[in-house]
Amino acid sequence: EVQLVQSGAEVKQPGESLKISCQASGYSFTSDWIGWVRQMPGKGLEWMGIIYPGDSITRYSPSFQGQVTISVDLSISTAYLQWSSLKASDTAMFYCARFNNAWYVVDWGQGTLVTVSS
Amino acid sequence: ESVLTQSPATLSLSPGERATLSCRVSQSVSSYLAWYQQKPGQAPRLLIYDASNRATGIPARFSGSGFGTDFTLTISSLEPEDFAVYYCQQRSIWPPTFGPGTKVEIK
């Protein structure tokens, strides 16, 4: 059974940095794209970016390019999403997602709620 | 970037009724469109991929159709657990994008 287990909710202040995680199990971590989807409060889904752990090729949606960094640690089958300087507008639920080769999401994490407030 | 429009925004129906949801794309995406269901407080789940293929474990009452720019998700007879928000997503044009969603609510 595929599982994507995300790190817990975070409350941060504007300007702080943050790295959230997603530990994968139940499949070959290096063989499928993994990435992140944002859902702002009461809003729809936004495709942020993906990484192929096998070679670390990373692709970002233009809306998120330069705003976040996606990375992986192969030794612990974990993907990360990080910010260097959070803004209040980063407040959202972030879902880790496993993508098939067609870039559809076939498995989802439980979500990590990030709240940025002064 | 490809823009997806979903209609209606809200669909009010009773259990047992047929639901027809529409997704229109600003550019042709061939058949490269998926549908997801999201219930309150839950992560979404994949229902349909490549316009008409049901994902693993998805009941036969869910069906998808369409090609190019116009797509439809049909739920043949609504079950109580089907009341949720439905999103379409294209993967043909970079970046992949989601539609704004259609909420199917109990009438």
Chai-1 contact restraints between the chains, C-beta under 6 A:
chainA,res_idxA,chainB,res_idxB,connection_type,confidence,min_distance_angstrom,max_distance_angstrom,comment,restraint_id
A,G44,B,F98,contact,1.0,0.0,6.0,A-B,restraint_1
A,G44,B,P100,contact,1.0,0.0,6.0,A-B,restraint_2
A,G44,B,G101,contact,1.0,0.0,6.0,A-B,restraint_3
A,L45,B,Y87,contact,1.0,0.0,6.0,A-B,restraint_4
A,L45,B,F98,contact,1.0,0.0,6.0,A-B,restraint_5
A,W47,B,P95,contact,1.0,0.0,6.0,A-B,restraint_6
A,W47,B,P96,contact,1.0,0.0,6.0,A-B,restraint_7
A,S61,B,P95,contact,1.0,0.0,6.0,A-B,restraint_8
A,Y95,B,A43,contact,1.0,0.0,6.0,A-B,restraint_9
A,A102,B,R91,contact,1.0,0.0,6.0,A-B,restraint_10
A,W103,B,R91,contact,1.0,0.0,6.0,A-B,restraint_11
A,W103,B,P96,contact,1.0,0.0,6.0,A-B,restraint_12
A,Y104,B,A34,contact,1.0,0.0,6.0,A-B,restraint_13
A,Y104,B,Y49,contact,1.0,0.0,6.0,A-B,restraint_14
A,V106,B,L46,contact,1.0,0.0,6.0,A-B,restraint_15
A,W108,B,A43,contact,1.0,0.0,6.0,A-B,restraint_16
A,G111,B,A43,contact,1.0,0.0,6.0,A-B,restraint_17
